[in-house]
Amino acid sequence: AAAAQQQQRQKHVAVVGCGVNGLCTAWQLLERGHRVTLLEQFPVPHSRGSSHGHSRITRYAYKEAEYARLMRRAFPLWSRLESLSGQRLFINCGMASLGSGAYLRNISEVLESNSMPLERLSGQSLASRFPRLAGFHDCVLDPSAGILLADRCLQALRSRVAQLGGRLRDCVRVTAIEPQPDGSVRLRLSGSGTAAAASAEELTADSVVLAAGAWAGQLLSGLGLELPLRPIGVTAMYWRLRRGEGAAETGDFGPEKFPTFDYQDKDFHVYGLPELEYPGMVKICMHDGPDLDPDIRETREQREPYYLPELTDFVRRWFPHLVPEPAVTEKCIYTLTPDRGLIVDRHPRHRNILFVCGCSGHGFKLGPVIGQLLSEMATGQPPSEDLAFMSAGRFKHGVTSAKL
């Protein structure tokens, strides 16, 4: 009888998109005993979306208290994945918030009011702890923060999903999402590549989670939801340490002596990570970029690194031990919302169609808790957090024509 009851409760969930949010949702659903089919339009792994790359900053230090609280749940889940995978996924080098006094005050207030650890460093204490940040004079350090090794995290998630019996199908594009009269959802699929037409097929699931990154707008539009999503092309840049005279000491830019950092002053927003993936290079990037169509990556504007003069000036001013021109550049996509907050919600008329999108360049670290919340919603449970701050409805023209 218990087995029959379990069978009754078990749902088949289709998850569209195999980036960090899709994989985390699949992981959490499978841990709860549900059946999962993951669908990915590109070959796995790939670098066409928003989840690839070697490193991501993870932190409690948020200007918004709601996200700081979500991170409280995300950190232990990353630790659990790390122990399940037997691989190091996180480097705890801390994060220094730098920039305007207003920004530092804001970060301090959120960390303090949520009883999260922080350290204020200035002058000599900053110079002795992090010699290469000495020029900044003041910083708020989030000592729990650090670096998630993104590609390794994705690999660990794929392994766990496979271990738990999840099915992952890559090179399959979802062409339509059709709610059925019996409450199920039918997905129309086409294989990518030459035999695409021949391999058209369909899949039916009890519920669907859309975690489609920069492609979310297209899929949601087909369901009558027009959300203010703006994909942009972001260039990750790596800056080489100077050789010879004026060179940094060995290890000065390594994770032991150089934390991740986030610099904000009015609209100017730069972040950086220590020497890690490329020996002798530090990652320093603008948190912005030009609009792009995710299916047409390489416009001329995309090839020119965005904001290069401002970023070069920043590196020259604050990091004289780095050569002030990028040695390596890599492409990534952010999908922005007007308030730079995530959207996690369900379709207003089809409550078994859920979606996460608009992660605005700060979603990776939140992946496991977003996956947990979506897995609850996809199986008919109330979410274990108040999600009003991530609702689609907060954008006035958010849900214009839910026509289905």
C-alpha positions in Angstrom: 0.0 0.0 0.0 2.8 2.4 0.9 4.4 1.7 -2.5 1.1 2.4 -4.3 0.8 5.6 -2.3 4.3 6.7 -3.3 3.5 5.8 -6.9 0.4 8.0 -6.7 2.3 10.9 -5.3 5.2 10.6 -7.7 5.2 13.2 -10.4 6.9 13.3 -13.8 8.4 16.8 -14.2 10.0 18.1 -17.4 12.7 20.6 -16.7 13.7 22.8 -19.7 17.3 24.0 -19.6 20.3 22.3 -18.2 22.1 25.2 -16.6 22.5 25.6 -12.8 18.8 26.3 -12.1 17.6 23.4 -14.2 20.1 20.9 -12.8 19.4 22.1 -9.2 15.7 21.7 -9.7 16.1 18.2 -11.1 18.4 17.3 -8.2 15.9 18.4 -5.6 13.0 16.7 -7.4 14.9 13.4 -7.7 15.9 13.6 -4.0 12.2 13.8 -3.2 11.4 10.7 -5.2 10.0 12.2 -8.4 10.7 11.4 -12.0 12.5 14.0 -14.1 13.3 14.5 -17.7 15.8 17.4 -18.4 15.8 18.9 -21.8 18.7 21.0 -23.2 18.8 22.5 -26.7 22.7 22.4 -27.0 25.1 19.6 -26.5 26.0 19.1 -22.8 28.3 20.7 -21.6 28.3 23.9 -23.6 29.3 27.6 -23.3 26.3 29.3 -25.0 24.3 30.2 -21.9 24.9 31.8 -18.5 26.1 28.9 -16.2 29.4 27.9 -17.8 32.9 29.0 -16.9 35.4 28.2 -14.2 34.4 30.5 -11.3 31.5 32.4 -9.7 31.5 34.6 -6.6 29.3 33.3 -3.8 28.4 35.6 -0.9 26.0 36.5 1.9 26.8 40.2 1.3 23.8 41.5 -0.6 22.2 45.0 -0.6 18.8 43.2 -0.5 18.0 41.3 2.7 15.8 38.8 1.0 18.6 37.5 -1.1 21.0 37.4 1.8 18.4 35.2 3.6 18.2 32.8 0.6 22.0 32.5 0.6 21.6 31.1 4.2 19.8 28.1 2.6 22.0 27.9 -0.5 25.4 27.6 1.3 24.6 24.3 3.1 23.2 22.8 -0.1 26.4 23.6 -2.0 28.3 21.9 0.9 26.1 18.9 0.6 26.7 18.7 -3.1 30.4 19.0 -2.4 30.4 16.1 0.0 28.2 14.0 -2.3 30.6 14.6 -5.2 33.8 14.1 -3.3 35.2 17.1 -5.2 36.2 20.6 -4.0 33.5 23.0 -5.4 34.1 26.1 -3.2 37.1 28.1 -2.2 36.5 30.2 0.9 38.6 33.3 0.2 36.0 35.9 1.3 34.5 38.9 -0.5 35.5 42.5 -0.1 32.8 45.1 -0.8 34.5 48.2 -2.0 33.4 51.6 -3.4 31.1 54.3 -2.1 30.4 54.9 1.6 26.7 54.4 0.9 27.2 51.0 -0.6 29.5 49.9 2.3 26.9 51.1 4.8 24.1 49.3 3.0 26.1 46.0 2.9 27.0 46.3 6.6 23.4 46.9 7.6 22.1 43.8 5.8 24.8 41.6 7.2 24.4 42.9 10.8 20.6 42.8 10.8 20.6 39.2 9.7 23.4 38.2 12.2 25.8 37.3 9.4 29.5 37.6 9.9 31.3 40.7 8.6 34.6 42.5 9.2 35.4 46.1 8.6 38.9 46.6 7.3 40.6 50.0 6.7 44.0 51.5 6.4 46.7 49.3 8.0 44.4 46.3 8.8 43.3 46.2 5.1 46.9 46.6 3.8 48.3 43.8 6.0 45.4 41.4 5.3 45.1 42.0 1.5 48.2 43.9 0.3 46.8 44.4 -3.2 43.6 46.1 -1.9 45.6 48.6 0.2 44.7 51.6 -2.1 41.0 51.3 -1.3 41.3 52.4 2.4 37.9 50.9 3.4 36.2 47.6 2.8 33.5 45.4 4.3 34.6 41.8 4.3 32.2 38.9 4.1 34.5 36.2 5.4 32.0 33.3 4.5 32.1 34.3 0.8 34.3 32.9 -1.9 34.4 31.2 -5.2 32.1 28.4 -6.6 34.0 26.4 -9.3 31.1 26.7 -11.7 32.0 24.0 -14.3 32.8 21.5 -11.5 29.5 22.4 -9.8 27.6 21.6 -13.0 29.5 18.4 -13.5 28.7 17.4 -9.9 25.0 18.2 -10.4 24.9 16.2 -13.7 26.5 13.2 -11.9 24.0 13.4 -9.0 21.0 13.7 -11.3 22.2 10.6 -13.3 22.9 8.7 -10.0 19.3 9.3 -8.9 17.9 8.1 -12.2 17.1 11.5 -13.9 17.0 11.5 -17.7 19.0 14.2 -19.5 18.4 14.7 -23.2 20.6 17.3 -25.0 20.4 18.7 -28.5 16.6 18.9 -28.1 14.7 22.2 -28.5 11.3 22.8 -27.1 9.1 24.3 -29.8 5.8 24.5 -28.0 4.3 24.1 -24.5 0.7 23.0 -24.5 -1.4 22.6 -21.4 -3.8 19.6 -21.8 -7.5 19.4 -20.7 -6.5 16.6 -18.1 -4.1 19.0 -16.4 -0.9 17.5 -17.8 1.4 19.5 -20.1 2.6 18.5 -23.5 6.0 19.7 -24.9 6.7 19.6 -28.6 10.3 18.9 -29.3 12.6 19.1 -32.3 16.1 17.7 -32.4 18.8 20.2 -33.4 21.0 19.4 -36.4 20.4 18.1 -39.9 17.7 15.5 -39.0 15.7 18.1 -37.0 12.4 17.7 -38.9 12.6 13.9 -38.9 13.2 13.8 -35.1 10.2 16.0 -34.1 8.4 14.4 -31.2 6.5 15.2 -28.0 6.7 14.6 -24.3 3.9 14.7 -21.7 4.6 15.6 -18.0 2.6 16.4 -14.9 4.4 19.7 -14.6 7.0 21.7 -16.3 9.8 23.9 -15.0 11.3 26.4 -17.4 14.9 27.3 -16.5 15.8 28.5 -20.0 18.1 31.4 -19.2 18.3 33.9 -22.1 15.7 31.9 -24.0 13.0 32.2 -21.3 11.4 35.2 -23.0 10.6 33.2 -26.2 9.1 30.2 -24.3 7.1 32.4 -21.9 5.8 34.5 -24.8 4.4 31.3 -26.4 2.4 30.9 -23.1 1.0 34.4 -23.3 3.4 35.9 -20.7 5.4 38.9 -21.8 8.0 39.6 -19.2 10.6 42.5 -19.3 13.6 40.3 -19.9 16.7 41.8 -21.5 19.6 39.5 -22.5 23.0 41.2 -22.6 26.4 40.0 -23.6 29.0 40.2 -20.7 32.7 39.9 -21.3 34.7 38.2 -18.6 38.2 39.7 -18.7 41.5 38.4 -17.3 44.4 40.8 -16.6 48.0 39.6 -16.5 50.4 40.3 -13.6 53.3 42.5 -14.5 56.6 40.8 -14.9 60.0 42.3 -13.8 60.1 45.7 -12.0 56.9 46.5 -10.1 55.8 42.9 -10.2 53.6 41.6 -7.4 55.0 39.2 -4.9 54.3 35.5 -5.6 50.8 34.6 -4.4 49.8 38.3 -3.8 46.8 37.8 -6.1 46.1 34.2 -5.1 43.0 33.2 -3.0 45.0 33.3 0.3 45.9 37.0 0.0 43.4 38.3 -2.5 39.6 37.9 -1.9 36.9 38.2 -4.5 35.6 41.8 -4.6 32.6 43.8 -5.6 33.1 47.5 -6.3 30.1 49.8 -6.6 30.0 53.5 -7.0 26.7 54.9 -8.3 26.2 53.1 -11.7 29.8 51.9 -12.0 29.8 48.2 -10.9 33.0 46.0 -11.2 33.8 42.7 -9.7 36.9 40.6 -9.5 38.3 37.2 -8.5 41.8 36.1 -7.6 44.4 34.3 -9.7 42.8 30.9 -10.3 41.9 29.5 -13.7 44.7 31.1 -15.7 48.0 31.2 -13.9 49.4 34.8 -13.6 46.0 36.4 -14.4 43.3 38.0 -12.3 39.6 38.2 -13.4 38.1 41.7 -13.3 34.9 42.4 -15.2 32.1 45.0 -15.7 28.7 44.0 -14.4 27.1 45.1 -17.7 27.2 44.7 -21.5 25.3 45.4 -24.7 21.9 43.9 -25.6 22.0 40.6 -27.6 19.8 38.0 -29.2 21.0 34.7 -27.7 20.6 33.0 -31.1 22.8 35.5 -32.9 25.8 35.9 -30.6 28.5 37.7 -32.6 27.4 41.1 -33.7 30.2 43.7 -34.1 29.1 45.2 -30.8 29.5 41.8 -29.2 33.1 41.4 -30.5 34.2 44.8 -29.0 34.7 44.4 -25.3 32.1 46.6 -23.7 33.2 49.5 -21.4 36.8 48.7 -22.0 38.2 52.3 -21.5 36.4 52.7 -18.1 37.6 49.2 -17.0 41.1 49.8 -18.1 41.2 53.1 -16.2 39.9 51.2 -13.1 42.6 48.6 -13.3 45.3 51.2 -14.0 44.2 53.2 -11.0 43.7 50.5 -8.4 45.8 47.6 -9.5 49.2 49.0 -10.8 50.7 45.4 -10.6 48.4 44.3 -13.5 49.0 45.1 -17.1 46.1 47.5 -17.9 44.8 45.6 -20.9 42.9 42.3 -20.9 45.0 39.3 -21.8 42.0 36.9 -22.2 38.3 37.6 -22.8 35.4 35.2 -22.6 31.7 35.7 -23.4 28.7 35.1 -21.1 25.0 36.1 -21.1 23.1 37.8 -18.4 19.3 38.2 -18.6 18.4 41.4 -16.8 15.1 42.4 -15.3 14.3 46.1 -14.7 15.1 45.8 -10.9 17.9 43.3 -11.4 16.1 40.8 -9.2 15.2 37.2 -10.2 11.8 36.0 -11.3 10.6 32.7 -9.8 6.9 32.2 -10.3 4.2 30.0 -11.9 1.8 30.6 -14.8 -1.3 32.5 -13.5 -3.7 30.0 -15.3 -1.6 26.9 -15.5 -0.2 26.4 -12.0 1.9 23.4 -13.0 4.0 25.5 -15.3 6.8 27.1 -13.3 9.7 29.3 -14.3 12.9 30.9 -13.2 14.4 33.7 -15.3 16.0 37.1 -15.3 18.8 36.1 -12.9 20.6 39.4 -13.8 24.1 38.1 -13.3 23.7 37.0 -9.7 21.8 33.7 -10.0 24.4 31.0 -10.0 25.1 30.9 -6.2 21.3 30.8 -5.5 20.8 27.7 -7.7 20.3 25.1 -5.0 17.7 27.1 -3.1 15.9 28.1 -6.3 15.8 24.4 -7.2 14.4 23.5 -3.9 11.6 26.1 -4.1 10.7 25.1 -7.7 10.7 21.5 -6.8 8.2 22.2 -4.0 6.0 24.3 -6.4 6.2 21.7 -9.2 4.8 19.0 -6.9 1.9 20.9 -5.5 3.5 22.0 -2.2 3.5 25.6 -1.0 7.0 27.1 -1.4 9.0 27.2 1.9 9.8 31.0 1.3 7.6 33.9 0.6 8.4 34.5 -3.1 6.5 37.8 -3.5 9.8 39.6 -4.1 10.6 37.4 -7.0 7.1 37.3 -8.5 6.5 38.1 -12.2 3.6 40.3 -11.2 5.9 42.9 -9.6 6.5 44.3 -13.2 3.2 46.1 -14.0 3.1 44.9 -17.6 4.4 41.5 -16.5 1.5 39.2 -17.3 -0.2 41.0 -20.1 -2.0 38.3 -22.1 -2.0 34.9 -20.4 -4.2 33.7 -23.2 -4.2 29.9 -22.7 
